[in-house]
Amino acid sequence: MHFLPESLENYITLHSENEPAILHELTRETHLKVLQPRMITGHYQGRVLSMLSKLIKPRQVLEIGTYTGYSAICLAEGLPEDGILHTIDINEELFEIQRRFFDKSGFGDRIIQHTGDALKIVPEMDQVFDLVFIDAEKKMYDAYFETVIEKTSPGSIILTDNVLWSGKVVEPLEKKDFATQALLEYNEKLKNDPRVETVLLSIRDGLTLCRVL
């Protein structure tokens, strides 16, 4: 769903930082070879993620939901030389394309891939994350959040994607639309959770920024 006229969205993109060539190539390959290519982060939101990461300068980043690796590369742009990004995806078939583009991006030695259930993988990690990006199964957002917040410290940032869900969060809720119901509950929770300070940004399909208190 486009929340702004296409002409205005194009203007915003044209007047934001250019998309790196490696990410343009990844977008093209994703559309040619992978199912549901609309899931890719995309130029404008990718530059937003990159800018946030560069401002935060995280030493440890966690991403839940790698897909083909676009957002991981964007987040890796803000890593210091000794920084590490851990990215988790349940689809093992995407591992090869992720690794190929991570290595081509120049951040391959700082991006660690994990394949499997994030709810099992994250509790076994001993890192404290400065920046977390949640972009996976929408019905599991609350569980992901509760798991990752245990791996953060005051000042850490937790980002969550797709929180406007094509505008469905303000439309009449269909009885069996469990994803939208989960997002409605999640958005309400973050607004009232005393552990975080929250701003919901109308970027692409909605991006929530939470600062851990």
C-alpha positions in Angstrom: 0.0 0.0 0.0 1.3 3.5 -0.9 0.6 6.0 1.9 1.8 8.8 -0.3 1.3 9.6 -4.0 3.8 7.7 -6.1 5.1 11.0 -7.4 5.9 12.2 -3.9 7.5 8.8 -2.9 9.7 9.1 -6.0 10.7 12.7 -5.1 11.6 11.5 -1.6 13.8 8.7 -2.9 15.4 11.0 -5.5 16.4 13.5 -2.8 17.8 10.9 -0.4 21.1 9.2 -0.5 21.7 7.1 -3.6 21.3 3.3 -3.4 24.7 1.5 -3.4 25.3 -0.5 -6.5 25.6 -3.8 -4.6 22.1 -3.3 -3.2 20.7 -2.4 -6.6 22.2 -5.7 -7.9 20.7 -7.6 -4.9 17.3 -6.1 -5.6 17.4 -7.2 -9.2 18.5 -10.8 -8.3 15.9 -11.0 -5.6 13.1 -10.1 -8.1 14.5 -12.6 -10.7 15.1 -15.6 -8.4 13.2 -15.3 -5.1 9.6 -15.7 -4.2 7.8 -12.6 -2.8 10.4 -10.0 -3.8 8.2 -7.2 -2.4 9.5 -8.3 1.0 12.9 -6.7 0.2 13.7 -3.6 2.2 14.2 -1.3 -0.7 16.1 1.9 -1.5 14.6 4.5 0.7 14.0 2.5 3.9 17.4 0.9 3.3 19.0 4.4 3.4 17.1 5.1 6.6 18.4 2.0 8.3 21.9 2.8 7.1 21.7 6.3 8.5 20.3 5.1 11.9 23.1 2.6 12.1 25.8 5.2 11.3 24.3 7.5 14.0 24.2 4.8 16.6 27.6 3.2 15.6 26.6 -0.2 17.1 29.3 -2.7 18.1 26.7 -5.5 18.2 23.7 -5.7 15.9 21.0 -8.3 15.8 18.5 -8.8 12.9 15.6 -11.2 13.0 14.5 -11.9 9.4 17.3 -11.8 6.9 15.4 -12.5 3.7 18.0 -12.0 0.9 20.2 -9.7 3.1 19.4 -6.2 1.9 18.7 -4.8 5.3 21.6 -6.5 6.9 24.0 -4.9 4.5 22.4 -1.5 5.2 22.7 -2.0 9.0 26.3 -3.2 8.6 27.3 0.2 7.0 27.3 1.7 10.5 29.5 -0.9 12.2 32.9 0.1 13.5 35.8 -2.0 12.4 35.4 -4.5 15.2 31.6 -4.5 15.0 29.5 -7.6 14.4 26.1 -8.2 13.0 24.1 -11.4 13.7 21.3 -12.1 11.3 18.7 -14.9 11.7 16.4 -16.4 9.1 14.4 -19.6 9.2 14.6 -20.2 5.4 17.8 -22.2 4.7 17.3 -21.9 1.0 18.3 -18.2 1.2 21.6 -18.8 2.9 23.7 -18.9 -0.3 22.4 -15.7 -1.8 22.8 -13.9 1.5 26.4 -15.0 1.9 27.3 -14.2 -1.7 26.1 -10.6 -1.3 27.4 -10.1 2.2 30.9 -11.0 0.9 30.5 -8.8 -2.2 29.4 -5.9 0.0 32.7 -5.8 1.9 31.0 -6.6 5.2 31.1 -10.4 4.9 33.7 -10.8 7.7 31.4 -8.8 10.1 28.1 -10.5 9.3 27.3 -13.8 11.0 24.4 -15.8 9.6 22.1 -18.1 11.7 19.5 -20.4 10.3 16.6 -21.5 12.4 14.1 -20.3 15.0 15.1 -16.9 16.5 13.3 -17.7 19.7 15.7 -20.6 20.2 18.8 -19.0 18.9 18.7 -15.6 20.6 18.5 -16.9 24.2 21.7 -18.9 23.6 23.7 -15.7 22.6 25.8 -14.0 25.1 26.1 -10.6 23.3 24.5 -7.4 24.5 23.1 -5.7 21.4 23.2 -2.0 20.7 20.8 -2.2 17.7 18.1 -4.8 16.9 16.0 -5.0 13.8 12.8 -7.2 13.9 11.4 -8.1 10.5 10.1 -11.6 10.5 6.8 -13.4 11.3 4.3 -10.7 12.4 2.4 -13.0 14.7 5.6 -13.6 16.7 6.6 -9.9 17.1 5.7 -9.8 20.8 7.7 -13.0 21.5 10.7 -11.7 19.5 10.6 -8.4 21.4 10.5 -10.1 24.8 13.4 -12.3 23.7 15.6 -9.5 22.3 15.0 -6.9 25.1 16.7 -9.3 27.5 19.8 -8.9 25.3 19.9 -5.1 25.3 21.0 -2.4 27.7 19.8 1.1 28.4 20.2 3.2 25.3 20.0 0.3 22.9 17.6 0.7 19.9 15.0 -1.8 18.8 13.5 -1.3 15.3 10.4 -3.1 14.1 9.3 -3.2 10.5 5.8 -3.4 8.9 4.0 -2.1 11.9 1.4 -0.3 9.7 0.7 -3.5 7.7 -0.5 -1.9 4.5 -2.8 0.3 6.5 -4.8 -2.7 7.9 -4.1 -1.4 11.5 -6.7 1.4 10.9 -9.2 -0.7 9.0 -12.0 -2.9 10.4 -10.4 -6.1 11.6 -11.4 -9.3 9.8 -12.2 -12.2 12.1 -9.3 -14.5 11.0 -6.7 -11.8 10.3 -4.4 -12.9 13.0 -1.4 -11.0 11.7 -3.1 -7.7 11.9 -4.5 -8.5 15.3 -1.0 -9.3 16.5 0.3 -6.1 15.2 -2.5 -4.0 16.8 -1.6 -5.6 20.1 2.1 -5.2 19.6 1.8 -1.5 18.7 -0.3 -0.8 21.7 2.1 -2.7 23.9 5.1 -0.7 22.7 3.3 2.6 23.3 2.7 1.7 26.9 5.7 -0.4 27.8 7.7 1.4 30.6 10.9 -0.3 29.5 11.1 1.6 26.2 10.5 5.0 24.7 8.7 4.6 21.4 8.2 6.5 18.1 6.2 5.0 15.2 7.5 6.3 11.9 5.4 6.3 8.7 8.3 5.0 6.6 7.3 2.6 3.9 5.1 0.1 5.7 5.7 1.5 9.2 8.9 1.4 11.3 8.9 1.6 15.1 11.9 2.9 16.9 12.2 2.0 20.5 14.9 3.2 22.9 15.5 1.0 25.8 15.3 2.8 29.2 
